[in-house]
Amino acid sequence: MKKTIIILVLLLAFSACKNSDSTKNEKIKAASWLIGNWADKSGEGSLTENWVELNDSTFQAQSYYVKEKDTLHFESITLQQKGKYLVYNAAVKGQNNDQPVAFKLSLGTAQQLVFENLKHDYPQKISYTKITSDSMIAKISGIQQGKPSSEEFSMKKIK
């Protein structure tokens, strides 16, 4: 009887561990649709974001805006699940001493990711909205020079 109870306790403990592993990093797993190469090309220039999965809790991206042959904007992005939080860290070349600025996930669904940092100068909000498996809208918004401002990019998956 005692052995049966011990075996049941061990099975329950094993089962509980297995269930917690399956929910581990669920927020970043839900964002896996970002993985790939995305572009928004217009007459003004081309915005490109290339997302890769580093491990089960971290994605990384390079984002750059090119006009003709000039790179006008370059950004390194890390999306990382830390415990129950999903954090978007953006380091923009030439801004904030090239140090990353953290934005926490404020809304996460299968179709949309919204990250916010209300203390940042601009943007305060970064969002990605999945339209189809090969199209999304990336948007930055907030208050800039005392006025509401936003920029929206219709991105297509190129790889």
C-alpha positions as CSV (number, residue, x, y, z in Angstrom):
1,M,0.0,0.0,0.0
2,K,2.8,2.4,0.9
3,K,4.6,1.6,-2.4
4,T,1.4,2.3,-4.3
5,I,1.0,5.7,-2.7
6,I,4.6,6.6,-3.4
7,I,4.2,5.5,-7.0
8,L,1.0,7.6,-7.4
9,V,2.7,10.7,-5.8
10,L,5.7,10.3,-8.2
11,L,3.3,9.9,-11.2
12,L,1.4,13.0,-10.2
13,A,4.6,15.0,-9.6
14,F,5.9,13.9,-13.0
15,S,2.6,14.8,-14.7
16,A,2.7,18.2,-13.1
17,C,6.2,18.9,-14.3
18,K,5.3,17.8,-17.8
19,N,2.3,20.1,-17.9
20,S,4.4,23.1,-16.6
21,D,7.0,22.4,-19.4
22,S,4.2,22.5,-22.0
23,T,3.2,26.0,-20.9
24,K,6.7,27.2,-20.5
25,N,7.5,30.1,-22.9
26,E,4.0,30.0,-24.3
27,K,4.0,33.7,-25.0
28,I,7.0,33.6,-27.2
29,K,5.8,30.4,-28.9
30,A,2.6,32.3,-29.8
31,A,4.8,34.9,-31.5
32,S,6.6,32.4,-33.7
33,W,4.7,33.7,-36.8
34,L,7.2,36.6,-36.7
35,I,10.1,34.3,-37.7
36,G,11.2,35.0,-41.3
37,N,12.2,37.9,-43.5
38,W,9.7,40.7,-43.9
39,A,9.8,43.8,-46.1
40,D,7.7,46.9,-46.9
41,K,8.9,48.4,-50.1
42,S,7.6,51.8,-51.3
43,G,8.7,54.7,-53.5
44,E,10.2,56.3,-50.5
45,G,12.4,53.4,-49.5
46,S,12.4,49.8,-48.1
47,L,11.9,48.6,-44.5
48,T,13.2,45.1,-43.8
49,E,13.0,43.0,-40.6
50,N,14.7,39.6,-40.4
51,W,13.6,37.5,-37.5
52,V,15.3,34.3,-36.3
53,E,14.7,32.0,-33.3
54,L,17.8,31.8,-31.1
55,N,16.4,29.4,-28.6
56,D,13.0,28.4,-27.0
57,S,12.8,31.8,-25.1
58,T,14.5,34.3,-27.5
59,F,13.9,35.6,-31.0
60,Q,16.2,38.2,-32.6
61,A,15.7,40.6,-35.5
62,Q,17.6,43.1,-37.5
63,S,15.5,46.0,-38.8
64,Y,16.7,48.5,-41.3
65,Y,15.3,51.2,-43.5
66,V,17.1,51.9,-46.8
67,K,16.4,54.8,-49.2
68,E,18.2,54.4,-52.5
69,K,21.7,53.2,-51.2
70,D,21.6,54.9,-47.8
71,T,20.7,53.0,-44.6
72,L,18.7,55.7,-42.7
73,H,17.7,53.5,-39.8
74,F,19.3,50.4,-38.2
75,E,17.8,48.5,-35.2
76,S,18.7,45.3,-33.4
77,I,15.7,43.7,-31.7
78,T,15.5,40.9,-29.1
79,L,12.2,39.4,-28.1
80,Q,12.6,37.4,-25.0
81,Q,10.3,35.6,-22.6
82,K,11.5,36.2,-19.0
83,G,9.2,34.1,-16.7
84,K,5.7,35.1,-17.5
85,Y,6.7,38.4,-19.3
86,L,7.5,38.9,-23.0
87,V,9.9,41.7,-23.5
88,Y,10.8,43.5,-26.7
89,N,14.2,45.1,-26.5
90,A,15.1,47.6,-29.3
91,A,18.6,49.1,-29.8
92,V,18.6,51.8,-32.5
93,K,22.0,52.8,-33.9
94,G,22.8,56.4,-32.9
95,Q,20.1,56.6,-30.2
96,N,20.2,56.0,-26.4
97,N,24.0,55.4,-26.6
98,D,23.1,52.3,-28.8
99,Q,21.7,50.7,-25.6
100,P,18.4,48.7,-25.9
101,V,15.1,50.1,-24.7
102,A,12.6,47.6,-23.2
103,F,9.0,47.4,-24.1
104,K,6.7,44.9,-22.2
105,L,3.9,42.9,-23.9
106,S,0.6,44.6,-23.0
107,L,-1.6,42.6,-25.4
108,G,-0.8,39.2,-26.9
109,T,-3.2,37.3,-29.1
110,A,-2.7,34.8,-31.9
111,Q,-3.0,37.7,-34.4
112,Q,-1.5,40.7,-32.5
113,L,1.4,41.6,-30.3
114,V,1.5,45.0,-28.6
115,F,4.5,46.2,-26.6
116,E,4.5,49.4,-24.5
117,N,7.0,51.6,-22.7
118,L,5.2,54.8,-21.6
119,K,8.4,56.3,-20.3
120,H,10.2,56.2,-23.6
121,D,10.3,59.4,-25.7
122,Y,9.1,57.9,-28.9
123,P,7.6,55.5,-29.7
124,Q,5.7,54.4,-26.6
125,K,3.9,51.6,-28.4
126,I,5.1,49.0,-30.9
127,S,2.6,46.5,-32.5
128,Y,2.6,43.7,-34.9
129,T,-0.7,42.5,-36.4
130,K,-0.8,39.3,-38.4
131,I,-3.0,39.6,-41.4
132,T,-2.2,36.3,-43.2
133,S,0.7,33.9,-42.9
134,D,2.7,36.1,-45.2
135,S,1.5,39.6,-44.4
136,M,1.5,41.8,-41.3
137,I,1.3,45.4,-40.2
138,A,4.0,46.8,-38.0
139,K,3.1,50.0,-36.3
140,I,4.9,52.4,-33.9
141,S,2.9,55.1,-32.1
142,G,2.9,57.5,-29.2
143,I,3.3,61.1,-28.4
144,Q,6.0,62.9,-30.3
145,Q,6.7,66.6,-29.7
146,G,3.5,66.8,-27.7
147,K,1.3,65.4,-30.5
148,P,-0.1,62.0,-31.2
149,S,2.0,60.3,-33.9
150,S,2.1,56.9,-35.6
151,E,3.8,55.1,-38.5
152,E,2.4,52.0,-40.1
153,F,4.2,49.5,-42.3
154,S,2.5,46.8,-44.4
155,M,5.0,44.0,-44.4
156,K,5.2,41.0,-46.7
157,K,7.1,37.8,-45.9
158,I,9.8,37.4,-48.5
159,K,11.3,34.1,-47.1
